[in-house]
Structure formats: structure tokens, C-alpha cells
Amino acid sequence: MAKAKERNEAEPRLEQPMKPKLNLSTLQPPKGRTRPKKRVGRGQGSGTGKTAGRGHKGQKSRSGYSRKRGFEGGQMPLQRRVPKRGFHNPFRVDYAVVNLDTLAERFEAGTEVTPDLLREHGLVRRGKQRVKILARGDLAKALTVHAHKFSGKAAEKLAAGGGQAVVLES
């Protein structure tokens, strides 16, 4: 142990140069990654003089040109050619549906079933989706079910089985 310490002290220490700290003000692209911007319209000798790479005349050669989204050169655009049907309600509320027979299979009697517990068991997929309980199947267990909505029959069957239907506020 003492020999190892002596050997380490005898060797000269090499000082390594300090690397600058990496932060947003010191970031640089790798060498060769960037090149100077091509300066167009700066005379014939530059190779991009006169028309500056825009060709001769026409809408695209003018300053301020920008093609509209979906523009097809004057042809009737696709979004206007295709017939429109129906109505999309932006205020529609989607519910993840869970049936009573599924609850009977997955949970023991006396369990408090919440939307989070349903997500853990894989019965509801999306994160903040609302849950509706439907009445398919029979429920002979006493479960306390917390959900955003219940069908009428589902609430009756829960009460008949000794359970409780608790409506959550959205």
C-alpha cells in the first residue's frame, strides 16, 4: 500500500488543458458543416448574376411570390373538387366504454373501481378520456364504481348487486 502511494507521487502529473464549458453561447457546428450564403444577383462573374437563378419572367421570378397551400397551377384544387358530406362536431365528448361483465371478471368484491384503476388494468387506453359504464352482462359482486357516466340499466344492476355507482364531475 505504501509502495503504491510512493510510486504515484514519484510520477509527474500531466496537466490537461481545461475544456470550455458547454452551453448555448459556446455551441458551434462541426468544422466543414457550414458554408457561406450564396450571394445572388451580384454580377455576371458570380455565376448567379442577372436573373439570380430565377429564370426569365413569370410569377415565380417576381419578388414577393409565394404559392398558396394546395395551389395546383390554376387547376381546381383537390380540396375543392372532392364533395363534402356530413358534419364534424368540435364539442363532441368521447367516452371509453366499460361493461359490467368486464368489471365482474377483473375485480374482486368490495373493490373501489376508479378510472385510474381501469387504466392500470388496460380497460381504458387514453390518459384523460372519460369513462362510461354500460349494462352488458351481470354483476353479482358489490363494487363501488366511480365513472363519468352510467347507463340507466348499469346503475340499476350495480345497486342490485350491492354496489354503488358514483358519478364523477368532468
C-alpha positions as CSV (number, residue, x, y, z in Angstrom):
1,M,0.0,0.0,0.0
2,A,2.8,2.4,0.9
3,K,4.8,1.4,-2.2
4,A,1.8,2.3,-4.4
5,K,1.5,5.7,-2.8
6,E,5.2,6.4,-3.3
7,R,5.1,5.3,-6.9
8,N,2.1,7.6,-7.7
9,E,3.8,10.6,-6.0
10,A,7.0,10.0,-7.9
11,E,5.4,10.2,-11.3
12,P,4.9,13.7,-12.6
13,R,1.3,14.8,-13.1
14,L,0.4,15.9,-16.6
15,E,-1.9,18.9,-16.5
16,Q,-4.7,18.6,-19.1
17,P,-5.9,21.7,-20.8
18,M,-9.3,23.0,-19.5
19,K,-12.1,22.4,-21.9
20,P,-14.5,25.4,-22.1
21,K,-17.9,24.7,-20.5
22,L,-20.6,23.6,-23.0
23,N,-23.5,26.0,-23.0
24,L,-25.7,27.7,-25.6
25,S,-23.2,30.5,-26.1
26,T,-20.3,28.2,-26.9
27,L,-22.1,25.8,-29.3
28,Q,-20.7,25.6,-32.8
29,P,-21.3,23.3,-35.8
30,P,-18.6,20.8,-36.7
31,K,-15.8,22.0,-39.0
32,G,-16.9,21.9,-42.6
33,R,-20.6,21.8,-41.7
34,T,-21.5,25.3,-42.8
35,R,-20.6,27.3,-45.8
36,P,-21.1,31.0,-46.7
37,K,-24.5,32.0,-48.0
38,K,-24.7,32.2,-51.8
39,R,-25.0,35.9,-52.8
40,V,-27.2,36.1,-55.8
41,G,-27.6,38.9,-58.3
42,R,-24.0,40.2,-57.9
43,G,-22.9,40.4,-61.5
44,Q,-22.1,38.0,-64.3
45,G,-18.8,36.8,-62.9
46,S,-20.5,35.3,-59.8
47,G,-22.4,32.8,-61.9
48,T,-25.7,33.9,-60.3
49,G,-26.0,37.4,-61.8
50,K,-28.8,39.0,-63.9
51,T,-31.8,36.8,-63.2
52,A,-30.3,35.5,-59.9
53,G,-31.3,31.8,-60.6
54,R,-35.0,32.6,-61.1
55,G,-35.2,32.1,-64.8
56,H,-36.9,34.6,-67.2
57,K,-40.3,36.3,-66.4
58,G,-43.3,34.6,-64.9
59,Q,-44.9,34.7,-61.4
60,K,-42.0,32.8,-59.7
61,S,-39.4,35.3,-60.9
62,R,-41.1,38.2,-59.2
63,S,-40.4,39.4,-55.7
64,G,-43.0,38.6,-53.0
65,Y,-44.0,35.4,-54.7
66,S,-45.4,32.6,-52.5
67,R,-47.6,29.8,-53.7
68,K,-50.8,29.2,-51.7
69,R,-51.2,25.9,-49.8
70,G,-53.0,23.5,-52.1
71,F,-52.4,25.6,-55.2
72,E,-52.4,23.4,-58.3
73,G,-51.4,25.9,-61.0
74,G,-54.9,27.2,-61.6
75,Q,-56.5,23.7,-61.8
76,M,-59.4,23.3,-59.4
77,P,-57.6,22.1,-56.2
78,L,-58.3,18.7,-54.7
79,Q,-59.9,20.0,-51.5
80,R,-62.5,21.9,-53.7
81,R,-63.1,19.1,-56.2
82,V,-64.0,16.4,-53.5
83,P,-67.6,16.6,-52.4
84,K,-68.1,17.5,-48.7
85,R,-70.5,15.4,-46.6
86,G,-71.7,15.4,-43.0
87,F,-70.8,17.5,-40.0
88,H,-68.0,17.3,-37.5
89,N,-69.0,18.5,-34.1
90,P,-66.0,20.1,-32.4
91,F,-67.7,19.9,-29.0
92,R,-68.3,16.1,-29.1
93,V,-67.3,14.3,-25.9
94,D,-65.9,10.8,-26.3
95,Y,-66.2,8.2,-23.6
96,A,-64.3,5.0,-23.1
97,V,-66.9,2.2,-22.7
98,V,-66.6,-0.5,-20.0
99,N,-69.2,-3.2,-19.5
100,L,-70.4,-4.7,-16.2
101,D,-69.3,-8.3,-17.2
102,T,-65.7,-7.0,-17.7
103,L,-65.8,-5.4,-14.3
104,A,-67.1,-8.7,-12.8
105,E,-64.2,-10.7,-14.4
106,R,-61.4,-8.3,-13.4
107,F,-62.2,-7.1,-9.9
108,E,-62.9,-8.7,-6.5
109,A,-65.9,-7.9,-4.4
110,G,-65.6,-4.7,-2.3
111,T,-63.1,-3.0,-4.7
112,E,-63.4,0.7,-5.4
113,V,-63.1,0.9,-9.2
114,T,-61.8,4.3,-10.5
115,P,-60.8,5.5,-14.0
116,D,-57.1,5.3,-12.9
117,L,-57.6,1.7,-11.8
118,L,-59.3,0.9,-15.1
119,R,-56.2,2.4,-16.9
120,E,-53.9,0.2,-14.8
121,H,-55.8,-2.9,-15.8
122,G,-55.8,-1.9,-19.5
123,L,-59.5,-1.4,-19.8
124,V,-59.2,2.3,-20.7
125,R,-56.4,3.3,-23.1
126,R,-56.1,7.0,-23.4
127,G,-54.9,9.2,-20.5
128,K,-57.6,11.7,-19.7
129,Q,-60.5,10.0,-21.5
130,R,-63.9,10.0,-19.7
131,V,-65.4,6.6,-18.7
132,K,-68.9,5.3,-19.2
133,I,-70.2,2.1,-17.7
134,L,-72.7,0.1,-19.8
135,A,-75.0,-2.8,-18.6
136,R,-73.8,-5.8,-20.7
137,G,-73.6,-8.9,-18.6
138,D,-74.5,-9.5,-14.9
139,L,-72.7,-8.3,-11.8
140,A,-73.1,-10.4,-8.6
141,K,-70.4,-8.6,-6.7
142,A,-70.6,-5.5,-4.6
143,L,-68.4,-2.9,-6.4
144,T,-68.2,0.8,-5.9
145,V,-67.6,2.2,-9.4
146,H,-66.5,5.8,-10.0
147,A,-67.1,6.9,-13.6
148,H,-68.2,9.9,-15.5
149,K,-71.4,8.4,-16.8
150,F,-73.6,5.3,-16.3
151,S,-76.4,3.9,-18.4
152,G,-79.6,3.5,-16.5
153,K,-79.6,-0.3,-16.5
154,A,-75.9,-0.3,-15.4
155,A,-76.7,1.8,-12.4
156,E,-79.7,-0.5,-11.5
157,K,-77.6,-3.7,-11.8
158,L,-74.8,-2.2,-9.7
159,A,-77.3,-1.3,-7.0
160,A,-79.0,-4.7,-7.2
161,G,-75.6,-6.4,-6.8
162,G,-75.0,-4.5,-3.6
163,G,-72.6,-2.0,-5.2
164,Q,-72.7,1.7,-5.8
165,A,-72.5,4.0,-8.9
166,V,-70.6,7.2,-8.2
167,V,-70.8,9.9,-10.9
168,L,-67.6,11.9,-11.3
169,E,-67.6,15.5,-12.3
170,S,-65.7,16.2,-15.5
